[in-house]
Amino acid sequence: MSGHRPFSNLKKGWSPERIARGEAHKAKLAAEMVSLEQLREGLGISQEELANVLDVQQPAISKLVRRPDMKVSTLRELIAAMGGEMHITATFADRSVEIGNFTAATA
């Protein structure tokens, strides 16, 4: 990957205060994170109910909510099936930016 630098190199000129703010924000985000399985359970939706909405078998839901990686479109469909909307936000030390090119495809 010619021309790319490790993120650690970008932080070399940061003040201790900026690094501390970034670490605190990272810890806050980590505390707010839940798994898809925890989200499904918290919403009171069974795997069978979700499978019916997505027109798949229950074992497929069990597998899906535990996957460490999936397509954005698959995640969007899963969130929609649980009654939510998905927004992708890039969070930086000084701001958050919503990424707009991952919205639902329209016909």
C-alpha positions in Angstrom: 0.0 0.0 0.0 2.3 2.7 -1.2 1.6 6.2 0.1 -0.3 5.0 3.2 0.9 5.7 6.7 -0.1 4.1 10.0 -2.6 6.0 12.1 -0.1 6.1 14.9 2.1 8.3 12.7 -0.7 10.8 12.3 -1.1 11.1 16.1 2.6 11.9 16.7 2.0 15.7 16.8 -1.1 15.6 19.0 -1.0 17.2 22.4 -1.5 15.0 25.5 -4.9 16.7 25.9 -6.1 15.8 22.4 -4.9 12.2 22.9 -6.8 12.0 26.3 -10.0 13.4 24.7 -9.7 10.8 21.9 -9.2 8.0 24.4 -12.1 9.1 26.5 -14.4 9.3 23.5 -13.2 5.9 22.3 -14.1 4.4 25.8 -17.5 6.1 25.7 -18.3 4.6 22.3 -17.1 1.1 23.4 -19.4 1.3 26.5 -22.4 2.1 24.2 -21.8 -0.8 21.8 -24.0 -3.8 21.7 -24.0 -6.8 19.5 -26.8 -7.5 17.0 -27.9 -10.4 19.2 -28.1 -8.1 22.3 -30.0 -5.6 20.2 -32.5 -8.2 19.0 -33.0 -9.5 22.5 -33.3 -6.0 23.9 -36.1 -5.2 21.4 -37.9 -8.4 22.5 -37.8 -9.9 19.0 -37.3 -13.7 18.7 -35.0 -15.2 16.1 -38.1 -16.9 14.7 -40.0 -13.6 14.3 -37.0 -12.0 12.6 -36.7 -15.1 10.3 -40.3 -14.7 9.3 -39.8 -11.0 8.4 -36.7 -11.7 6.4 -38.2 -14.9 4.9 -35.3 -17.1 6.0 -35.0 -20.1 8.4 -34.3 -19.4 12.1 -30.8 -21.0 12.0 -29.9 -18.3 9.4 -30.7 -15.6 11.9 -28.7 -17.2 14.6 -25.7 -17.3 12.3 -26.3 -13.8 10.9 -26.5 -11.9 14.2 -23.2 -13.5 15.3 -21.2 -12.7 12.1 -18.2 -10.5 12.7 -18.4 -9.1 9.1 -21.3 -8.6 6.6 -22.3 -6.4 3.7 -23.8 -3.0 4.5 -26.9 -3.9 2.6 -27.4 -7.1 4.7 -26.9 -5.1 7.9 -29.4 -2.5 6.7 -32.0 -5.2 5.9 -31.5 -6.7 9.3 -31.9 -3.4 11.1 -35.0 -2.6 9.1 -36.5 -6.0 9.9 -36.1 -5.1 13.6 -38.0 -1.8 12.9 -35.0 0.5 12.8 -33.1 2.7 10.4 -29.4 2.4 9.8 -27.1 5.4 9.6 -23.3 5.1 9.2 -21.4 7.8 11.0 -17.6 8.3 11.0 -16.5 9.7 14.4 -13.3 11.7 14.8 -11.8 13.4 17.9 -13.4 16.7 17.0 -16.5 15.8 14.9 -18.9 13.2 13.6 -19.9 12.9 10.0 -22.8 10.9 8.6 -21.8 9.0 5.5 -24.6 9.3 2.9 -23.8 6.8 0.2 -24.9 3.8 2.1 -28.6 4.7 2.3 -31.2 2.2 1.0 -31.1 1.8 -2.8 -34.2 3.2 -4.5 -35.6 1.9 -7.7 
